[in-house]
Amino acid sequence: MNSLPPDRTSCDTYPAETVLEQAFAAGARADLRGETSAAARTVRAAALAALLRGSRGSAAAAGRGTPALWLRGARVIGLLDLTGGGVAPEILRIRFEDCEFDEPLVCADAVLPGLALTGCRVPAVDADRIRVQGPLELRRCTIPAGVRLERARAETDVLLTDSTLGPGPDGRALAAEGLAVAGALDLSGTAASGAVYLAGVRVAGPVRLDDAEVRAPGGDALNLDRSVLGDRLLARRLVVEGGLRMFNADVAGSVRLTGAQLSHPDGIALGASGATVRGALWCTAPFTASGEVRLTGAELRTRLDLSGARIGHPGALTALSLDRVSASDVCLRGLTVTRGTVTAGGIHVRDTLDLRIDRADEVKLDQGAVGVLLDGQAHWPARAGLAGLSYRVLQPVLPAAERLRWLARDPSAVAAAQPYEQLAQYYTALGRPQDARKVRYAAQCRHRAALSGPARWWEGVLQATVGYGFRPWRALGWLAALVLLGTVVFGAMPPTALEPEKAPRFRAAAFTLDLLLPLVNLGQETAYQPTGVTAWFGYALVGIGWVLASAVGLGLGRSLSRS
């Protein structure tokens, strides 16, 4: 406790206290700002407690108005302790303006009609489990050791705007776990140099954090886990050093983090996994986050917007996690990912996913379901995860050759047919069968690249001969070339007739066709027998014919089964 002014003892009555009692009885403000001496502005905390509990001033107040404690410009010495009780029932207001307390304000478990501190300096405020029937205000205050409001209850608003809060013994500048507020919770413009802990709060009105600063580097700076908010969360231009957590929060309105600056390079800069937001979640420019932005499993009834945002996670691989997010629209237009990947595995977007990202090395959309996928060649990432992705519409509509370059950016899709089949079905639905065939042909080429041994060899035969059934004219080309070759060879070295008197006239082209086509009999193969080198050439033509016929049959079967 600070020393008393000269010539005063703890049992003395200060002149300011007489002024205060008179103002209290009349329900008026006791303004001590004009007093020049310290003694004239000094009020003992014990005298304030006596007034509030009704042990002083009740007789003076009788019949003269509604008593209220309204003190301005005072210096309060001693510990103001209202722990565990209420104030006199006739008191309707407790307000301190521009006052300086030399010891903490303690009112844990108290029941108060309302409590307002404006422009005050107080070492700490301990109001755990307090019940306030009117507003609880700590506006433009300096509180070096922080504020405690755990499991407190306010029947109207809780206002901590433009205050400066320091850390308490537990490192928290504001400890308000389980706080229940029937009105609004406003921390706009507040600067906290310790953690702000709001886990499990229940707030019926809006929660405002516009222009606030919370600095607790290396840990969770602002915690809203399991909070239930009956209105909006407004945190525009919020600055957080440390993690901002909203895991499993429930927000009835929108969440606005436009222009927020979040920094937790070694961990989660923004965590809202499992959160439910019935409005939109706005993290738009100039929103920045150094650390992971994790929204895994969040349910957004309307829109997620990160347009123009700039994020990066120096300490891990994932910069933005949208895995299993559900939303009507997701906009990543103009997003810049300086370091790390974007993962959106299992994302469900009922309408439009705007992927016109300015910069991202890797975007994973595996097993996602999208209505309209909006992208562009200039916005494609260096690597993309597309296995299991389904969509109804791709915008813009590009030729198959260009969309195949998009699919080729998935390094894990070498053996995965689904992304190609999805794209082929999309082109079929558009009435572009040629593009669909090109995609299915490319899918078979990618499939062959993942094979080895005989399977790879056989797939190579199918590719070379009939283009996996999508390019059957290749078989005709091979057939024409072999017939021409056989005509030349057998024309120069005709085979021997088995029965010269019965043999038909020898025709080299027909003989070659008879050898090449397994199920065709032109009467040449049974009448003539090649000898010497041409015999081995004939055997080769027979083998090639069977391979070619098998390739044609299998390739056409594959093609028809996918049409």
HUZI-V762750 format. One line per field, one symbol per residue. ss: DSSP state (H for helix, E for strand, L for the rest). A space follows every 50 residues. Layout:
# HUZI-V762750
ss = ???
This chain:
# HUZI-V762750
ss = LLLLLLLLLLLLLLHHHHHHHHHHHHLLLEELLLLLLHHHHEEEHHHHHH HHHLLLLHHHHLLLLLLLEEEELLEEELLEELLLLELLLLLLLEEEELLE ELLLEELLLLEELLEEEELLELLLEELLLLEELLLEEEELLEELLLEELL LLEELLLEELLLLEELLLLLLEEEELLLLEELLLEELLLLEELLEEELLL LEELLLEELLLLEEEEEEEEEEELLLLEELLLEELLLLEEEEEEELLLLE ELLLEELLLLEEEEEEEEEEELLLLEELLLEELLLLLEEEEEEELLLLEE LLEEELLLLEEELLLLLEEEELLLLEEEEEELLLLEELLLEEELLLLEEE EEEELLLLELLEEELLLLEEEEEELLHHHLLLEEELLLLEEEEEELLLLH HHHHHHHLLLLLLLLLLHHHHHHHHHHHHLLLHHHHHHHHHHHHHHHHHL LLHHHHHHHHHHHHHHHHHLLLHHHHHHHHHHHHHHHHHHHHLLLEELLL LLLLLLLHHHHHHHHHLLLLLLLLLLLEELLLHHHHHHHHHHHHHHHHHH HHHHHHHHHHHHL
